[in-house]
Amino acid sequence: MRRRYYCDYCDKSFIDDLDARKKHLQSSYHIKLRNLHYELHRDLRTILKEECEKTPCRRFLSNGVCQFSGICKYTHYTPEQLWEIKLQVDSEEQGKQIRVPTMESWLQTYSEKHSKENSDLVHIPWSYPEQLEHRSDLPPSIKKLKPELFVHENFEEWGK
């Protein structure tokens, strides 16, 4: 039995040979459904840029339906919808504006974190689950580390 090709966009399967696949992939039905799929996952900024350049689709505006929906060269967005998308894009841009720290401010925060008064403390970057703290049957690799065990050790002797 020959292998079958399944198209996710069209929800169809057919015998997989070069001519059948090429014919299917170039069909207008497949192209329309593929474009509809990718249109659902476009970025708002891209939608706004592309749709503002297009003229409104008369069929879609009068009937609410366009036979070329996925491959139509005209926009199916109303001016109100485009305005709402523009507002969303603008609000996202304002939210993404990040203050870039200067080198001096970064050095200051770095030195505060690593000052000599804090050098004797061991900072554990994770939290230990409370239900494991009082168990005695844990292997050494899972037991909670006690910071006081590491303060006065001479690590230079290790590996000799």
C-alpha positions as CSV (number, residue, x, y, z in Angstrom):
1,M,0.0,0.0,0.0
2,R,1.3,3.5,-0.9
3,R,2.0,6.1,1.7
4,R,-0.6,8.8,2.3
5,Y,0.0,12.6,2.6
6,Y,-2.1,14.5,5.2
7,C,-2.6,18.2,4.8
8,D,-3.2,19.9,8.2
9,Y,-4.6,23.1,6.6
10,C,-7.2,21.3,4.4
11,D,-7.9,18.3,6.7
12,K,-7.4,16.0,3.7
13,S,-5.3,13.0,3.0
14,F,-4.4,11.5,-0.4
15,I,-1.9,9.1,-1.9
16,D,1.5,10.7,-1.7
17,D,3.2,11.1,-5.0
18,L,5.0,14.1,-6.4
19,D,2.3,15.2,-8.9
20,A,-0.6,14.8,-6.4
21,R,1.2,16.8,-3.7
22,K,2.3,19.5,-6.1
23,K,-1.2,19.8,-7.5
24,H,-2.7,20.0,-4.0
25,L,-0.1,22.5,-2.7
26,Q,-0.7,24.9,-5.6
27,S,-4.5,24.7,-5.4
28,S,-6.4,27.9,-4.5
29,Y,-8.3,26.0,-1.8
30,H,-5.1,25.0,0.0
31,I,-3.5,28.5,-0.4
32,K,-6.7,30.1,1.0
33,L,-6.7,27.9,4.1
34,R,-3.0,28.2,4.6
35,N,-3.2,32.0,4.5
36,L,-6.2,32.0,6.9
37,H,-4.2,29.9,9.3
38,Y,-1.2,32.2,9.2
39,E,-3.4,35.3,9.5
40,L,-4.6,34.1,12.8
41,H,-1.1,34.0,14.2
42,R,0.2,37.3,12.8
43,D,1.6,40.0,15.1
44,L,-0.6,43.1,15.6
45,R,2.2,45.4,14.3
46,T,2.4,43.3,11.1
47,I,-1.4,43.3,10.7
48,L,-1.6,47.0,11.1
49,K,1.2,47.7,8.6
50,E,-0.1,45.4,5.9
51,E,-3.8,46.2,6.3
52,C,-3.3,50.0,6.3
53,E,-1.7,49.8,2.9
54,K,-4.7,47.9,1.4
55,T,-8.0,49.4,0.2
56,P,-11.2,48.1,1.7
57,C,-12.9,45.1,0.2
58,R,-16.3,46.1,-1.2
59,R,-17.7,42.6,-1.1
60,F,-16.7,42.1,2.5
61,L,-18.0,45.5,3.6
62,S,-21.4,45.0,1.8
63,N,-22.1,41.3,2.4
64,G,-19.8,40.5,5.4
65,V,-18.4,37.6,3.3
66,C,-15.7,37.5,0.6
67,Q,-15.1,34.5,-1.5
68,F,-11.4,35.2,-1.6
69,S,-11.1,35.6,2.2
70,G,-7.6,34.0,2.7
71,I,-6.1,35.4,-0.6
72,C,-8.0,38.6,-1.0
73,K,-5.8,41.5,-1.9
74,Y,-8.1,44.0,-0.2
75,T,-8.5,44.6,3.6
76,H,-11.4,43.0,5.5
77,Y,-10.8,45.3,8.5
78,T,-13.0,48.3,9.1
79,P,-11.4,51.7,9.9
80,E,-12.6,51.3,13.5
81,Q,-10.9,47.9,13.8
82,L,-7.7,49.3,12.4
83,W,-7.9,52.1,14.9
84,E,-8.3,49.7,17.8
85,I,-5.3,47.6,16.6
86,K,-3.3,50.8,16.4
87,L,-4.2,51.7,20.0
88,Q,-3.2,48.2,21.1
89,V,0.1,48.4,19.3
90,D,0.8,51.8,20.8
91,S,0.0,50.6,24.3
92,E,2.3,47.6,23.8
93,E,5.1,49.9,22.7
94,Q,4.7,52.1,25.7
95,G,4.8,49.0,28.0
96,K,7.9,47.7,26.3
97,Q,9.9,50.9,26.8
98,I,12.7,49.8,29.1
99,R,15.0,52.2,30.8
100,V,18.5,51.1,29.9
101,P,20.8,51.4,33.0
102,T,24.0,53.3,32.7
103,M,27.4,51.6,33.5
104,E,27.7,53.6,36.7
105,S,24.3,52.5,38.0
106,W,25.0,48.9,37.1
107,L,28.4,49.0,38.8
108,Q,26.8,50.5,41.9
109,T,24.1,47.8,42.2
110,Y,26.8,45.1,41.5
111,S,29.0,46.4,44.2
112,E,26.1,46.6,46.6
113,K,25.2,43.0,46.0
114,H,28.8,41.8,46.4
115,S,30.1,44.1,49.1
116,K,32.5,42.7,51.8
117,E,29.9,42.7,54.6
118,N,27.8,40.2,52.5
119,S,30.8,38.1,51.4
120,D,30.5,35.8,54.5
121,L,27.0,34.8,53.7
122,V,26.0,32.1,51.3
123,H,23.0,33.0,49.1
124,I,20.9,30.1,47.9
125,P,19.1,31.1,44.7
126,W,16.3,28.6,45.2
127,S,13.9,27.8,48.0
128,Y,14.0,24.4,49.7
129,P,10.6,22.6,49.9
130,E,9.4,22.7,53.5
131,Q,8.1,19.1,53.5
132,L,11.7,17.8,52.9
133,E,13.4,19.7,55.7
134,H,12.6,17.3,58.5
135,R,13.1,14.0,56.7
136,S,16.1,11.9,57.7
137,D,16.0,9.3,54.9
138,L,17.1,11.7,52.1
139,P,20.3,11.1,50.2
140,P,23.0,13.7,50.7
141,S,22.5,15.3,47.3
142,I,18.9,16.3,48.3
143,K,19.5,17.3,51.9
144,K,19.3,21.0,52.6
145,L,22.7,22.7,52.7
146,K,23.5,24.7,55.9
147,P,25.3,27.9,55.1
148,E,27.3,27.9,58.3
149,L,29.1,24.8,57.2
150,F,30.7,26.7,54.3
151,V,31.9,29.9,56.1
152,H,35.1,28.7,57.7
153,E,36.2,26.0,55.2
154,N,39.5,26.2,53.4
155,F,38.5,25.4,49.9
156,E,42.1,25.7,48.6
157,E,43.0,22.3,50.0
158,W,40.4,20.6,47.9
159,G,41.7,18.5,45.0
160,K,45.2,18.1,46.4
